[in-house]
Amino acid sequence: MRAASNWKDYSVIATGDGYKLERWKNVILLRPDPQVIWPAKFDLKTYPGLNAYYERSESGGGRWHNLRPFPAEWEVSYKALRFKIKPMGFKHTGLFPEQAANWDVMQKLIERRIEQGKEVSVLNLFAYTGGATVACSKAGAKVCHVDAAKNMVERAGENVRLSGVPEGRVRYIVDDCFKFVQREIRRGHKYDAIIMDPPSYGRGPNGETWKIESGLYDLVTLCRGVLSEDPLFFLINSYTTGLQPQVLSNILTLALEGIPGKIEAYEVGLPTEEGIVLPCGAGGMFYNE
């Protein structure tokens, strides 16, 4: 498992009864988590200082309940990276803190290659608010950030600027990821690294549908067409519970056959103040140091 254990502005305080109690700098939030199937040691909604909790609706969706005043949005830091946090619909805050475990690995790979006098270009697909984009660009890579949601791409730009990334190092694209990669192949564009964080289900800006079980292998295979001759890494993240780490390893092994490198597959998690690790999905990474 890769556990994101280096946070200072974020922590999981407690878990139980389908919820996780989190500290985002000075704000305490309680959010549902389907992996938390064990009982809580106390009623998490009674935690002193709890600012808000998210409650699911039986008819779908849900809403935030604010208990104590807190900013509409605020900033958190991870090492030299800075991000805006904002409670949004469907329990999200605009950042997946467990991904810091992957940020650390990618930054080291990028920095080593740049130390060798080489440039690094990264394609970040389903890039959301840009956690990986910020990490890679801060390490010195040029990043193409692609997501179908315009408001998420705009938030990514804010995070990049907050982190002091030099202007022009990130290219922002609002598009369907599959169609964008097809066009990049036709244009002959190449990337040294690819990151994808696909949802279980989604829609593109023009109504395109995406289902991870039927689309992931085809997309990874397609992305081979934009890899440079000396690829640095290829990272797949998955929050779909049915896709175990070995599935991601198998996809990378088959789709990237013949390309020299190593493949690792693992769970991603967050250590909690209770002394356990909260599982937060799976990752599969091809890399060539």
C-alpha positions in Angstrom: 0.0 0.0 0.0 1.0 3.6 -0.7 -0.2 5.6 2.3 -0.2 9.4 2.3 1.6 9.9 5.6 3.3 13.3 5.1 0.4 15.7 5.5 0.4 18.4 8.1 -2.7 20.4 7.0 -4.9 17.3 6.7 -5.7 14.3 8.8 -8.3 11.6 9.3 -9.3 11.9 13.0 -11.7 9.0 13.3 -13.8 6.6 11.2 -16.9 4.5 11.6 -20.5 3.9 10.7 -19.9 4.8 7.1 -18.2 8.1 7.8 -14.7 9.6 8.1 -14.0 12.6 10.4 -11.4 14.9 8.8 -9.3 18.0 9.6 -8.7 20.2 6.6 -6.3 22.7 8.2 -8.6 24.4 10.8 -11.9 23.1 9.5 -13.4 19.8 10.7 -15.7 17.9 8.2 -17.6 14.6 8.4 -18.1 12.9 5.1 -19.5 9.5 4.0 -17.1 6.8 3.0 -18.3 3.4 1.6 -15.2 1.6 2.7 -15.9 2.4 6.4 -18.0 -0.6 7.3 -16.9 -0.9 11.0 -18.6 0.8 13.9 -17.5 4.2 15.3 -16.0 4.4 18.8 -18.2 7.4 19.5 -20.9 9.5 17.7 -18.8 11.3 15.1 -21.4 14.1 14.8 -20.8 15.1 18.4 -17.0 15.7 17.9 -16.1 19.0 19.4 -15.4 21.6 16.7 -17.2 19.8 13.9 -18.0 22.5 11.3 -20.1 20.5 8.9 -21.2 17.1 7.9 -22.5 15.6 4.6 -25.7 13.5 4.7 -26.8 11.3 1.8 -30.4 11.3 0.7 -32.3 8.1 0.3 -33.5 9.4 -3.1 -30.0 10.1 -4.2 -27.4 12.8 -3.7 -27.3 14.6 -0.4 -26.5 17.9 1.3 -24.1 19.6 3.7 -25.3 20.5 7.2 -23.3 23.4 8.6 -22.9 23.4 12.4 -20.3 26.1 13.0 -19.2 29.0 10.8 -16.2 28.3 8.4 -15.0 29.9 5.2 -16.8 29.1 1.9 -13.3 28.1 0.6 -9.8 28.0 2.1 -6.3 26.8 1.4 -4.3 23.8 2.5 -0.7 23.0 1.9 1.2 19.8 1.1 4.9 20.5 1.3 5.4 23.2 -1.4 2.0 22.6 -3.0 -1.1 24.7 -2.3 -4.7 23.9 -2.9 -8.1 25.5 -2.5 -10.7 23.5 -0.6 -14.4 24.0 -1.0 -17.2 21.7 0.1 -19.1 20.9 -3.0 -22.0 18.7 -4.2 -21.8 14.9 -3.7 -19.6 15.3 -0.6 -16.4 16.4 -2.5 -14.0 19.1 -1.3 -11.9 19.5 -4.5 -9.0 17.4 -3.5 -8.2 13.7 -2.9 -5.5 13.9 -0.1 -4.6 10.2 -0.5 -3.1 11.0 -3.9 -0.2 12.7 -2.1 1.4 9.3 -1.9 1.5 9.2 -5.8 2.6 12.9 -6.0 5.7 12.1 -4.0 6.7 9.3 -6.3 6.0 11.2 -9.5 7.9 14.3 -8.4 11.0 12.2 -7.6 10.9 10.5 -11.0 10.5 13.9 -12.8 13.2 15.6 -10.8 15.7 12.7 -11.5 15.1 12.9 -15.2 15.4 16.7 -15.3 18.7 16.4 -13.3 19.9 14.3 -16.3 19.3 17.4 -18.5 16.1 16.1 -20.1 12.6 17.8 -20.3 9.5 15.9 -19.1 6.1 16.3 -20.6 3.0 14.9 -18.8 -0.5 14.2 -20.0 -3.0 14.3 -17.1 -6.4 12.8 -18.1 -9.6 13.2 -16.0 -7.4 15.7 -14.2 -10.2 17.2 -12.0 -8.8 20.1 -9.9 -5.2 19.3 -10.7 -3.6 17.7 -7.7 -1.3 15.7 -9.9 -0.9 18.6 -12.4 0.3 20.8 -9.6 2.7 18.2 -8.3 4.2 17.4 -11.7 4.5 21.0 -12.9 6.0 22.1 -9.5 8.7 19.4 -10.0 9.6 21.0 -13.4 7.5 19.1 -15.9 5.3 20.6 -18.6 1.7 19.3 -18.1 -1.3 19.1 -20.4 -4.3 19.0 -18.1 -7.5 17.5 -19.6 -11.0 17.3 -18.0 -14.5 17.5 -19.4 -15.7 19.8 -16.6 -14.8 23.5 -17.3 -15.3 24.6 -13.6 -12.8 21.9 -12.5 -10.3 23.0 -15.0 -10.6 26.5 -13.8 -10.1 25.4 -10.2 -7.0 23.5 -11.4 -5.6 26.8 -12.8 -6.2 28.4 -9.4 -4.3 25.7 -7.6 -1.4 25.9 -10.1 -1.1 29.6 -9.5 -1.4 29.2 -5.7 1.6 26.8 -5.8 3.8 29.3 -7.7 4.2 27.2 -10.8 5.8 29.4 -13.6 3.3 30.7 -16.1 3.0 28.6 -19.3 4.1 25.3 -17.8 0.5 24.0 -17.8 -1.8 23.7 -20.8 -5.5 23.5 -19.9 -8.0 21.6 -22.1 -11.7 21.1 -21.6 -12.5 18.0 -23.6 -13.5 14.4 -23.7 -10.4 12.5 -22.8 -10.7 9.7 -25.3 -11.3 12.1 -28.2 -8.5 14.4 -27.1 -6.0 11.5 -27.1 -7.2 10.5 -30.6 -6.5 14.0 -31.9 -3.1 14.1 -30.2 -2.2 10.9 -32.0 -3.2 12.5 -35.3 -1.2 15.6 -34.5 1.9 13.5 -33.6 2.2 14.9 -30.1 4.1 12.8 -27.6 4.3 12.7 -23.8 6.9 11.2 -21.4 4.3 10.5 -18.7 0.6 9.8 -18.6 -1.7 10.1 -15.6 -5.4 9.1 -15.6 -7.9 9.2 -12.8 -11.0 8.0 -14.6 -14.5 8.0 -12.8 -16.5 4.9 -12.7 -19.1 6.6 -14.9 -19.1 10.0 -16.5 -20.2 12.2 -19.4 -18.1 14.3 -21.7 -18.8 18.0 -22.6 -20.9 16.9 -25.6 -22.8 14.0 -23.9 -20.1 11.3 -24.4 -20.6 8.5 -22.0 -17.8 6.8 -20.1 -17.9 3.5 -18.2 -14.6 2.4 -16.6 -15.1 -1.3 -17.0 -15.7 -1.1 -20.7 -13.5 1.9 -21.5 -10.3 1.7 -19.5 -8.3 -0.9 -21.4 -9.1 0.7 -24.7 -8.1 4.1 -23.4 -4.8 2.8 -22.0 -4.0 1.1 -25.3 -4.9 4.3 -27.2 -2.6 6.3 -24.9 0.3 4.1 -26.0 0.1 6.1 -29.2 1.1 9.3 -27.5 3.9 7.9 -25.3 7.4 9.1 -26.2 10.2 6.7 -27.1 11.6 6.8 -23.5 8.5 7.0 -21.3 9.0 7.9 -17.7 5.8 6.7 -16.1 2.1 5.8 -16.7 -0.2 6.0 -13.6 -3.8 4.7 -13.4 -5.9 5.6 -10.4 -9.2 3.9 -9.7 -11.8 4.5 -7.0 -14.0 1.7 -8.4 -14.2 -1.0 -5.8 -14.4 -3.8 -8.3 -11.1 -2.9 -9.9 -8.5 -4.4 -7.7 -4.8 -3.5 -8.0 -4.0 -6.6 -10.0 -6.5 -5.6 -12.6 -4.6 -2.3 -13.2 -1.3 -4.2 -13.3 -2.7 -6.6 -15.9 -4.0 -3.7 -18.1 -0.6 -2.0 -18.0 1.2 -5.2 -18.7 -0.9 -6.0 -21.7 -1.3 -2.5 -23.1 2.4 -1.6 -22.7 3.9 -4.9 -23.7 7.4 -4.5 -25.1 8.2 -1.2 -23.4 11.1 -1.6 -20.9 10.1 -0.7 -17.4 8.6 -1.9 -14.1 5.0 -2.1 -13.1 3.6 -1.8 -9.5 0.0 -2.1 -8.4 -1.1 -1.2 -4.9 -3.9 0.1 -2.7 -3.8 3.8 -1.8 -4.7 4.9 1.7 -4.7 7.4 4.5 -3.4 6.7 8.0 -5.8 7.7 10.7 -5.3 9.0 14.2 -6.9 5.7 15.4 -3.9 3.8 14.2 -5.4 2.2 11.1 -5.1 2.9 7.4 -8.3 3.9 5.5 -8.3 2.4 2.0 -9.0 4.9 -0.7 -8.8 3.0 -4.0 -6.1 1.4 -6.1 -3.2 2.5 -8.2 -1.2 0.9 -11.0 2.1 2.5 -12.2 4.5 1.7 -15.0 7.8 3.5 -14.5 11.2 3.6 -16.0 13.9 5.2 -13.8 
